Amino acid sequence: MPVVQSLGRNKATGPANPTNHYDLYLLSAPIVAGKTVASVSMPTNGLFHVFALTVAP
């Protein structure tokens, strides 16, 4: 479920795509204590954008 939904988006030239739906999601994933994250794999379809990723104890 999205945490934020928007119709349209902002570009440097002004508002764009006013009828398109844009969603922002948040995901938390538990990591087993004592383990180290070696890599994170993301889809490569070009429709998925990661704005931030944090690994914390």
N, CA, C and O atoms as a CHARMM CRD file, in Angstrom:
* protein
*
  228
    1    1 MET  N      0.83900  -1.17300   0.00000 PROA 1      0.00000
    2    1 MET  CA     0.00000   0.00000   0.00000 PROA 1      0.00000
    3    1 MET  C      0.88700   1.24100   0.00000 PROA 1      0.00000
    4    1 MET  O      1.79700   1.34200   0.82300 PROA 1      0.00000
    5    2 PRO  N      0.64400   2.17500  -0.89600 PROA 2      0.00000
    6    2 PRO  CA     1.46200   3.39200  -0.96300 PROA 2      0.00000
    7    2 PRO  C      1.32200   4.25200   0.29000 PROA 2      0.00000
    8    2 PRO  O      0.25300   4.30700   0.89800 PROA 2      0.00000
    9    3 VAL  N      2.40300   4.92100   0.67000 PROA 3      0.00000
   10    3 VAL  CA     2.33600   5.87300   1.78200 PROA 3      0.00000
   11    3 VAL  C      1.97100   7.26400   1.27300 PROA 3      0.00000
   12    3 VAL  O      1.46900   8.09600   2.02800 PROA 3      0.00000
   13    4 VAL  N      2.22800   7.51200  -0.02300 PROA 4      0.00000
   14    4 VAL  CA     1.85700   8.77900  -0.66100 PROA 4      0.00000
   15    4 VAL  C      1.40400   8.47100  -2.08000 PROA 4      0.00000
   16    4 VAL  O      2.01500   7.65900  -2.77400 PROA 4      0.00000
   17    5 GLN  N      0.32000   9.13200  -2.50800 PROA 5      0.00000
   18    5 GLN  CA    -0.15400   9.00900  -3.88500 PROA 5      0.00000
   19    5 GLN  C     -0.32200  10.40500  -4.46800 PROA 5      0.00000
   20    5 GLN  O     -0.69300  11.34300  -3.76300 PROA 5      0.00000
   21    6 SER  N     -0.04500  10.53200  -5.76400 PROA 6      0.00000
   22    6 SER  CA    -0.13900  11.83000  -6.41300 PROA 6      0.00000
   23    6 SER  C     -0.64400  11.66800  -7.83500 PROA 6      0.00000
   24    6 SER  O     -0.32500  10.69200  -8.51500 PROA 6      0.00000
   25    7 LEU  N     -1.42700  12.62800  -8.27300 PROA 7      0.00000
   26    7 LEU  CA    -1.77900  12.70900  -9.68900 PROA 7      0.00000
   27    7 LEU  C     -0.81500  13.70000 -10.31400 PROA 7      0.00000
   28    7 LEU  O     -0.69900  14.83100  -9.84300 PROA 7      0.00000
   29    8 GLY  N     -0.12900  13.29800 -11.35600 PROA 8      0.00000
   30    8 GLY  CA     0.83500  14.17500 -11.99900 PROA 8      0.00000
   31    8 GLY  C      2.16100  14.20400 -11.26500 PROA 8      0.00000
   32    8 GLY  O      2.33800  13.56900 -10.22500 PROA 8      0.00000
   33    9 ARG  N      3.08200  14.95500 -11.83100 PROA 9      0.00000
   34    9 ARG  CA     4.41000  15.08400 -11.22900 PROA 9      0.00000
   35    9 ARG  C      4.97300  16.44800 -11.57200 PROA 9      0.00000
   36    9 ARG  O      4.48200  17.12000 -12.47900 PROA 9      0.00000
   37   10 ASN  N      5.99400  16.85100 -10.85400 PROA 10     0.00000
   38   10 ASN  CA     6.66400  18.12300 -11.11400 PROA 10     0.00000
   39   10 ASN  C      7.92200  17.87800 -11.91900 PROA 10     0.00000
   40   10 ASN  O      8.66700  16.93700 -11.64700 PROA 10     0.00000
   41   11 LYS  N      8.16100  18.72100 -12.90600 PROA 11     0.00000
   42   11 LYS  CA     9.39600  18.68900 -13.69000 PROA 11     0.00000
   43   11 LYS  C     10.00400  20.08400 -13.62800 PROA 11     0.00000
   44   11 LYS  O      9.35800  21.02300 -13.16300 PROA 11     0.00000
   45   12 ALA  N     11.22200  20.22300 -14.08500 PROA 12     0.00000
   46   12 ALA  CA    11.87900  21.53000 -14.10300 PROA 12     0.00000
   47   12 ALA  C     11.08700  22.53300 -14.94200 PROA 12     0.00000
   48   12 ALA  O     11.14900  23.73800 -14.70100 PROA 12     0.00000
   49   13 THR  N     10.34400  22.02700 -15.92600 PROA 13     0.00000
   50   13 THR  CA     9.56200  22.89800 -16.81500 PROA 13     0.00000
   51   13 THR  C      8.14700  23.14400 -16.29800 PROA 13     0.00000
   52   13 THR  O      7.37500  23.86800 -16.92600 PROA 13     0.00000
   53   14 GLY  N      7.80200  22.54200 -15.15200 PROA 14     0.00000
   54   14 GLY  CA     6.47400  22.73300 -14.57000 PROA 14     0.00000
   55   14 GLY  C      5.74600  21.41500 -14.41800 PROA 14     0.00000
   56   14 GLY  O      6.34300  20.35400 -14.60100 PROA 14     0.00000
   57   15 PRO  N      4.44900  21.46100 -14.08200 PROA 15     0.00000
   58   15 PRO  CA     3.65700  20.23300 -13.90100 PROA 15     0.00000
   59   15 PRO  C      3.60900  19.38300 -15.17300 PROA 15     0.00000
   60   15 PRO  O      3.64600  19.91100 -16.28500 PROA 15     0.00000
   61   16 ALA  N      3.52800  18.05700 -14.99500 PROA 16     0.00000
   62   16 ALA  CA     3.47800  17.14600 -16.14400 PROA 16     0.00000
   63   16 ALA  C      2.61000  15.94000 -15.80600 PROA 16     0.00000
   64   16 ALA  O      2.42500  15.60200 -14.63600 PROA 16     0.00000
   65   17 ASN  N      2.09000  15.30600 -16.82600 PROA 17     0.00000
   66   17 ASN  CA     1.31100  14.07000 -16.70200 PROA 17     0.00000
   67   17 ASN  C      0.22100  14.16700 -15.62600 PROA 17     0.00000
   68   17 ASN  O      0.21200  13.34800 -14.70700 PROA 17     0.00000
   69   18 PRO  N     -0.68800  15.12700 -15.70700 PROA 18     0.00000
   70   18 PRO  CA    -1.66800  15.34800 -14.64400 PROA 18     0.00000
   71   18 PRO  C     -2.67900  14.21100 -14.44300 PROA 18     0.00000
   72   18 PRO  O     -3.36700  14.18100 -13.42300 PROA 18     0.00000
   73   19 THR  N     -2.77900  13.28800 -15.38600 PROA 19     0.00000
   74   19 THR  CA    -3.72500  12.18300 -15.22900 PROA 19     0.00000
   75   19 THR  C     -3.04100  10.87600 -14.82000 PROA 19     0.00000
   76   19 THR  O     -3.71700   9.87300 -14.59300 PROA 19     0.00000
   77   20 ASN  N     -1.71200  10.87800 -14.72300 PROA 20     0.00000
   78   20 ASN  CA    -0.97200   9.67800 -14.30200 PROA 20     0.00000
   79   20 ASN  C     -0.91700   9.59500 -12.78600 PROA 20     0.00000
   80   20 ASN  O     -0.77100  10.61000 -12.10600 PROA 20     0.00000
   81   21 HSD  N     -1.03600   8.38300 -12.26100 PROA 21     0.00000
   82   21 HSD  CA    -0.92700   8.14100 -10.81800 PROA 21     0.00000
   83   21 HSD  C      0.52200   7.80900 -10.48000 PROA 21     0.00000
   84   21 HSD  O      1.14400   6.97800 -11.14100 PROA 21     0.00000
   85   22 TYR  N      1.04700   8.45100  -9.46500 PROA 22     0.00000
   86   22 TYR  CA     2.39600   8.18100  -8.97600 PROA 22     0.00000
   87   22 TYR  C      2.28600   7.78700  -7.51300 PROA 22     0.00000
   88   22 TYR  O      1.60400   8.45700  -6.73700 PROA 22     0.00000
   89   23 ASP  N      2.95600   6.70200  -7.13100 PROA 23     0.00000
   90   23 ASP  CA     2.87800   6.17200  -5.77500 PROA 23     0.00000
   91   23 ASP  C      4.26600   6.10900  -5.14700 PROA 23     0.00000
   92   23 ASP  O      5.25400   5.83500  -5.82800 PROA 23     0.00000
   93   24 LEU  N      4.32900   6.36400  -3.85300 PROA 24     0.00000
   94   24 LEU  CA     5.56100   6.25300  -3.08000 PROA 24     0.00000
   95   24 LEU  C      5.34400   5.18100  -2.02200 PROA 24     0.00000
   96   24 LEU  O      4.36500   5.22200  -1.27700 PROA 24     0.00000
   97   25 TYR  N      6.26100   4.22500  -1.96000 PROA 25     0.00000
   98   25 TYR  CA     6.14200   3.09400  -1.03600 PROA 25     0.00000
   99   25 TYR  C      7.27700   3.10300  -0.02500 PROA 25     0.00000
  100   25 TYR  O      8.35000   3.64800  -0.28400 PROA 25     0.00000
  101   26 LEU  N      7.03500   2.50400   1.11300 PROA 26     0.00000
  102   26 LEU  CA     8.04000   2.31800   2.15200 PROA 26     0.00000
  103   26 LEU  C      8.07800   0.83400   2.47900 PROA 26     0.00000
  104   26 LEU  O      7.03500   0.20000   2.63900 PROA 26     0.00000
  105   27 LEU  N      9.27200   0.28800   2.57800 PROA 27     0.00000
  106   27 LEU  CA     9.41200  -1.13200   2.90000 PROA 27     0.00000
  107   27 LEU  C     10.52600  -1.30200   3.91600 PROA 27     0.00000
  108   27 LEU  O     11.62300  -0.76900   3.74700 PROA 27     0.00000
  109   28 SER  N     10.24200  -2.03900   4.95700 PROA 28     0.00000
  110   28 SER  CA    11.25800  -2.41000   5.93700 PROA 28     0.00000
  111   28 SER  C     11.40700  -3.92400   5.89000 PROA 28     0.00000
  112   28 SER  O     10.41900  -4.65400   5.80400 PROA 28     0.00000
  113   29 ALA  N     12.63400  -4.38100   5.94700 PROA 29     0.00000
  114   29 ALA  CA    12.89100  -5.81900   5.93200 PROA 29     0.00000
  115   29 ALA  C     13.84400  -6.15900   7.07500 PROA 29     0.00000
  116   29 ALA  O     14.91700  -5.56400   7.17600 PROA 29     0.00000
  117   30 PRO  N     13.47300  -7.09900   7.93100 PROA 30     0.00000
  118   30 PRO  CA    14.35200  -7.46500   9.04100 PROA 30     0.00000
  119   30 PRO  C     15.60300  -8.20800   8.54900 PROA 30     0.00000
  120   30 PRO  O     15.55700  -8.96300   7.57800 PROA 30     0.00000
  121   31 ILE  N     16.69400  -7.97400   9.23500 PROA 31     0.00000
  122   31 ILE  CA    17.95100  -8.65500   8.91700 PROA 31     0.00000
  123   31 ILE  C     18.37400  -9.41400  10.17700 PROA 31     0.00000
  124   31 ILE  O     18.30300  -8.88000  11.28400 PROA 31     0.00000
  125   32 VAL  N     18.80300 -10.63100  10.00200 PROA 32     0.00000
  126   32 VAL  CA    19.22100 -11.46800  11.12700 PROA 32     0.00000
  127   32 VAL  C     20.44200 -10.82900  11.79400 PROA 32     0.00000
  128   32 VAL  O     21.41400 -10.48000  11.12600 PROA 32     0.00000
  129   33 ALA  N     20.37800 -10.68200  13.12500 PROA 33     0.00000
  130   33 ALA  CA    21.48700 -10.09400  13.87900 PROA 33     0.00000
  131   33 ALA  C     22.77200 -10.86700  13.61800 PROA 33     0.00000
  132   33 ALA  O     22.76700 -12.09800  13.60900 PROA 33     0.00000
  133   34 GLY  N     23.87400 -10.14700  13.40600 PROA 34     0.00000
  134   34 GLY  CA    25.16300 -10.77400  13.17300 PROA 34     0.00000
  135   34 GLY  C     25.44900 -11.03600  11.70500 PROA 34     0.00000
  136   34 GLY  O     26.57800 -11.37300  11.35000 PROA 34     0.00000
  137   35 LYS  N     24.45100 -10.88900  10.84900 PROA 35     0.00000
  138   35 LYS  CA    24.64400 -11.09400   9.40500 PROA 35     0.00000
  139   35 LYS  C     25.02200  -9.76900   8.75300 PROA 35     0.00000
  140   35 LYS  O     24.72200  -8.70400   9.29400 PROA 35     0.00000
  141   36 THR  N     25.67200  -9.82400   7.60500 PROA 36     0.00000
  142   36 THR  CA    26.05400  -8.64200   6.84100 PROA 36     0.00000
  143   36 THR  C     25.34400  -8.65300   5.50300 PROA 36     0.00000
  144   36 THR  O     25.30000  -9.68300   4.83000 PROA 36     0.00000
  145   37 VAL  N     24.78700  -7.51800   5.11200 PROA 37     0.00000
  146   37 VAL  CA    24.14700  -7.40400   3.80100 PROA 37     0.00000
  147   37 VAL  C     25.25400  -7.30500   2.75900 PROA 37     0.00000
  148   37 VAL  O     26.06700  -6.38100   2.79700 PROA 37     0.00000
  149   38 ALA  N     25.28600  -8.25400   1.83100 PROA 38     0.00000
  150   38 ALA  CA    26.31800  -8.27400   0.79400 PROA 38     0.00000
  151   38 ALA  C     25.84800  -7.56600  -0.46800 PROA 38     0.00000
  152   38 ALA  O     26.65700  -6.96600  -1.17600 PROA 38     0.00000
  153   39 SER  N     24.53800  -7.62700  -0.76300 PROA 39     0.00000
  154   39 SER  CA    24.02700  -6.96700  -1.96600 PROA 39     0.00000
  155   39 SER  C     22.51400  -6.82200  -1.85300 PROA 39     0.00000
  156   39 SER  O     21.86100  -7.50100  -1.06100 PROA 39     0.00000
  157   40 VAL  N     21.98400  -5.92700  -2.65800 PROA 40     0.00000
  158   40 VAL  CA    20.54200  -5.71400  -2.77500 PROA 40     0.00000
  159   40 VAL  C     20.21600  -5.72600  -4.26200 PROA 40     0.00000
  160   40 VAL  O     20.80600  -4.96400  -5.02800 PROA 40     0.00000
  161   41 SER  N     19.29300  -6.57100  -4.67900 PROA 41     0.00000
  162   41 SER  CA    18.91400  -6.67700  -6.09000 PROA 41     0.00000
  163   41 SER  C     17.60500  -5.94500  -6.32700 PROA 41     0.00000
  164   41 SER  O     16.65900  -6.07700  -5.54900 PROA 41     0.00000
  165   42 MET  N     17.55600  -5.17300  -7.40600 PROA 42     0.00000
  166   42 MET  CA    16.36000  -4.41400  -7.77300 PROA 42     0.00000
  167   42 MET  C     15.91300  -4.81000  -9.18000 PROA 42     0.00000
  168   42 MET  O     16.71900  -5.28500  -9.97900 PROA 42     0.00000
  169   43 PRO  N     14.63400  -4.61500  -9.48000 PROA 43     0.00000
  170   43 PRO  CA    14.15800  -4.88700 -10.84500 PROA 43     0.00000
  171   43 PRO  C     14.88300  -4.00100 -11.85600 PROA 43     0.00000
  172   43 PRO  O     15.32500  -2.90200 -11.52400 PROA 43     0.00000
  173   44 THR  N     14.99800  -4.48100 -13.07300 PROA 44     0.00000
  174   44 THR  CA    15.70300  -3.71400 -14.11800 PROA 44     0.00000
  175   44 THR  C     14.76900  -3.28200 -15.23700 PROA 44     0.00000
  176   44 THR  O     15.21600  -3.04600 -16.36000 PROA 44     0.00000
  177   45 ASN  N     13.46300  -3.17600 -14.94200 PROA 45     0.00000
  178   45 ASN  CA    12.50500  -2.83900 -15.98900 PROA 45     0.00000
  179   45 ASN  C     12.42100  -1.34800 -16.30700 PROA 45     0.00000
  180   45 ASN  O     11.69200  -0.97000 -17.22500 PROA 45     0.00000
  181   46 GLY  N     13.13700  -0.49000 -15.58400 PROA 46     0.00000
  182   46 GLY  CA    13.12500   0.93900 -15.85600 PROA 46     0.00000
  183   46 GLY  C     11.93000   1.67000 -15.26700 PROA 46     0.00000
  184   46 GLY  O     11.85200   2.89400 -15.37800 PROA 46     0.00000
  185   47 LEU  N     11.00000   0.96200 -14.64600 PROA 47     0.00000
  186   47 LEU  CA     9.81700   1.59100 -14.06500 PROA 47     0.00000
  187   47 LEU  C      9.92700   1.72200 -12.54600 PROA 47     0.00000
  188   47 LEU  O      9.00200   2.18800 -11.88100 PROA 47     0.00000
  189   48 PHE  N     11.05400   1.31100 -12.01900 PROA 48     0.00000
  190   48 PHE  CA    11.26000   1.24800 -10.57500 PROA 48     0.00000
  191   48 PHE  C     12.39800   2.18500 -10.22200 PROA 48     0.00000
  192   48 PHE  O     13.48400   2.07300 -10.79000 PROA 48     0.00000
  193   49 HSD  N     12.17500   3.10500  -9.29700 PROA 49     0.00000
  194   49 HSD  CA    13.20700   4.05300  -8.90200 PROA 49     0.00000
  195   49 HSD  C     13.41000   3.97700  -7.39500 PROA 49     0.00000
  196   49 HSD  O     12.44100   3.98200  -6.63600 PROA 49     0.00000
  197   50 VAL  N     14.65400   3.90700  -6.96300 PROA 50     0.00000
  198   50 VAL  CA    14.98600   3.90300  -5.54400 PROA 50     0.00000
  199   50 VAL  C     15.53200   5.28000  -5.20100 PROA 50     0.00000
  200   50 VAL  O     16.51100   5.73100  -5.79600 PROA 50     0.00000
  201   51 PHE  N     14.89700   5.95200  -4.23500 PROA 51     0.00000
  202   51 PHE  CA    15.33300   7.28000  -3.83700 PROA 51     0.00000
  203   51 PHE  C     16.21000   7.24400  -2.59200 PROA 51     0.00000
  204   51 PHE  O     16.98500   8.17000  -2.34900 PROA 51     0.00000
  205   52 ALA  N     16.09300   6.19100  -1.81100 PROA 52     0.00000
  206   52 ALA  CA    16.93800   6.04300  -0.62200 PROA 52     0.00000
  207   52 ALA  C     16.95400   4.58800  -0.18900 PROA 52     0.00000
  208   52 ALA  O     15.96000   3.87300  -0.32000 PROA 52     0.00000
  209   53 LEU  N     18.09100   4.16400   0.32500 PROA 53     0.00000
  210   53 LEU  CA    18.23300   2.81600   0.86100 PROA 53     0.00000
  211   53 LEU  C     19.17000   2.91900   2.06200 PROA 53     0.00000
  212   53 LEU  O     20.26700   3.46700   1.95800 PROA 53     0.00000
  213   54 THR  N     18.73200   2.39300   3.18900 PROA 54     0.00000
  214   54 THR  CA    19.53000   2.46600   4.41100 PROA 54     0.00000
  215   54 THR  C     19.62200   1.07700   5.02900 PROA 54     0.00000
  216   54 THR  O     18.62000   0.37300   5.15000 PROA 54     0.00000
  217   55 VAL  N     20.81400   0.69600   5.41200 PROA 55     0.00000
  218   55 VAL  CA    21.03400  -0.53000   6.15500 PROA 55     0.00000
  219   55 VAL  C     21.53700  -0.11000   7.52600 PROA 55     0.00000
  220   55 VAL  O     22.56900   0.55000   7.64400 PROA 55     0.00000
  221   56 ALA  N     20.79700  -0.50000   8.56500 PROA 56     0.00000
  222   56 ALA  CA    21.15000  -0.09100   9.91500 PROA 56     0.00000
  223   56 ALA  C     20.99600  -1.26400  10.86800 PROA 56     0.00000
  224   56 ALA  O     20.16500  -2.14200  10.63700 PROA 56     0.00000
  225   57 PRO  N     21.78100  -1.29100  11.93200 PROA 57     0.00000
  226   57 PRO  CA    21.65700  -2.37100  12.91000 PROA 57     0.00000
  227   57 PRO  C     20.33400  -2.28500  13.66900 PROA 57     0.00000
  228   57 PRO  O     20.06300  -3.11800  14.53400 PROA 57     0.00000
